[in-house]
Amino acid sequence: FCVSEGWSGDLSNGLFRIGDNAASLHGLQQRECGLLNLVRCYDQADRNHVLELFEQAATTSSSFCYSTTIVTLSGSKQPVFCVGESSGLEQRYSGALQGMFFFPRFQLETRSYFASRQ
């Protein structure tokens, strides 16, 4: 029903390590990236909210989750769900994030398709 893959983030250098499937679905060439590169493909309406969740997790050990849509260059849309947690924030400029991505095995139809069906 879905593809799942773990990810981790190092708060001392700001780099995320994601798996091959997640990198491909996020439109990334490499498995290591910064947060802005990771969320660049997310639906524009959700991007700031997701960034705020990561910012909060980087300042206070916590758990979080979000769902959004990856919008590809071709215009197709892939839902993505993410759960994560942060830890080790006792010392400044340290700590880690870790979590899982879930990619359902379906794509959302584009708005233009819905408009043309009416």
Secondary structure per residue as TSV (DSSP state, phi and psi in degrees):
chain	resnum	aa	ss	phi	psi
A	1	F	-	360.0	-26.4
A	2	C	E	-155.3	163.2
A	3	V	E	-103.6	131.8
A	4	S	E	-122.1	149.3
A	5	E	E	-157.3	138.3
A	6	G	E	-78.8	159.3
A	7	W	E	-145.9	161.2
A	8	S	E	-144.7	155.3
A	9	G	E	-135.0	138.2
A	10	D	E	-106.7	112.7
A	11	L	T	-73.9	-14.6
A	12	S	T	-73.9	-27.0
A	13	N	T	-124.7	-4.8
A	14	G	T	76.3	13.9
A	15	L	E	-98.7	140.2
A	16	F	E	-105.9	142.8
A	17	R	E	-115.5	121.2
A	18	I	E	-123.1	164.0
A	19	G	-	-79.4	173.7
A	20	D	H	-60.1	-45.2
A	21	N	H	-64.1	-44.4
A	22	A	H	-64.4	-40.9
A	23	A	H	-60.9	-46.7
A	24	S	H	-62.5	-46.5
A	25	L	H	-68.1	-27.4
A	26	H	T	-85.3	0.0
A	27	G	T	73.9	27.3
A	28	L	-	-104.5	145.9
A	29	Q	S	-84.0	-26.7
A	30	Q	S	-120.6	157.2
A	31	R	S	-84.0	-10.1
A	32	E	E	-113.5	130.5
A	33	C	E	-157.9	169.0
A	34	G	E	-88.7	166.1
A	35	L	H	-60.9	-42.7
A	36	L	H	-63.1	-37.4
A	37	N	H	-66.9	-35.6
A	38	L	H	-65.5	-44.4
A	39	V	H	-90.4	-4.1
A	40	R	T	-55.6	-34.4
A	41	C	T	-86.0	-4.3
A	42	Y	B	-71.7	153.9
A	43	D	-	-50.2	130.8
A	44	Q	H	-55.8	-34.5
A	45	A	H	-67.5	-22.2
A	46	D	H	-101.0	-17.9
A	47	R	H	-54.9	-50.3
A	48	N	H	-64.0	-37.5
A	49	H	H	-64.0	-43.3
A	50	V	H	-64.1	-42.9
A	51	L	H	-60.6	-40.1
A	52	E	H	-63.6	-38.8
A	53	L	H	-61.8	-45.2
A	54	F	H	-66.2	-37.6
A	55	E	H	-63.3	-43.7
A	56	Q	H	-63.8	-42.9
A	57	A	H	-65.2	-27.3
A	58	A	H	-79.3	-12.8
A	59	T	H	-108.1	-22.6
A	60	T	S	-139.8	127.2
A	61	S	-	-56.3	122.2
A	62	S	-	-161.7	170.6
A	63	S	E	-109.9	151.6
A	64	F	E	-153.1	164.4
A	65	C	E	-153.3	155.9
A	66	Y	E	-155.8	160.9
A	67	S	E	-134.2	144.0
A	68	T	E	-156.4	-169.3
A	69	T	E	-126.7	132.6
A	70	I	E	-86.4	127.0
A	71	V	E	-106.4	116.0
A	72	T	-	-83.3	168.1
A	73	L	T	-61.8	-29.3
A	74	S	T	-79.4	-7.6
A	75	G	S	97.1	-5.9
A	76	S	-	-72.4	158.9
A	77	K	E	-125.1	129.2
A	78	Q	E	-120.3	117.7
A	79	P	E	-65.2	148.1
A	80	V	E	-141.2	137.0
A	81	F	E	-117.1	142.8
A	82	C	E	-138.1	135.6
A	83	V	E	-124.7	143.2
A	84	G	E	-157.9	172.0
A	85	E	E	-150.2	154.8
A	86	S	E	-117.4	151.4
A	87	S	E	-155.7	166.1
A	88	G	-	71.7	32.1
A	89	L	-	-92.0	13.2
A	90	E	S	-65.3	-34.6
A	91	Q	S	-102.2	142.4
A	92	R	T	-62.0	141.7
A	93	Y	T	61.2	34.1
A	94	S	-	-138.9	177.4
A	95	G	-	117.3	171.6
A	96	A	E	-143.7	153.9
A	97	L	E	-119.5	146.1
A	98	Q	E	-150.8	154.4
A	99	G	E	-178.8	-165.5
A	100	M	E	-134.6	140.4
A	101	F	E	-100.0	144.8
A	102	F	E	-127.1	124.3
A	103	F	E	-117.0	102.6
A	104	P	E	-58.0	148.5
A	105	R	S	-85.5	49.3
A	106	F	-	-149.0	159.2
A	107	Q	-	-116.8	150.3
A	108	L	B	-81.2	147.4
A	109	E	-	-77.4	150.0
A	110	T	-	-77.5	160.1
A	111	R	H	-61.3	-37.7
A	112	S	H	-63.0	-31.6
A	113	Y	H	-67.0	-43.8
A	114	F	H	-62.9	-40.8
A	115	A	H	-65.3	-34.9
A	116	S	H	-78.5	-14.9
A	117	R	H	-80.9	-14.7
A	118	Q	-	-80.9	360.0
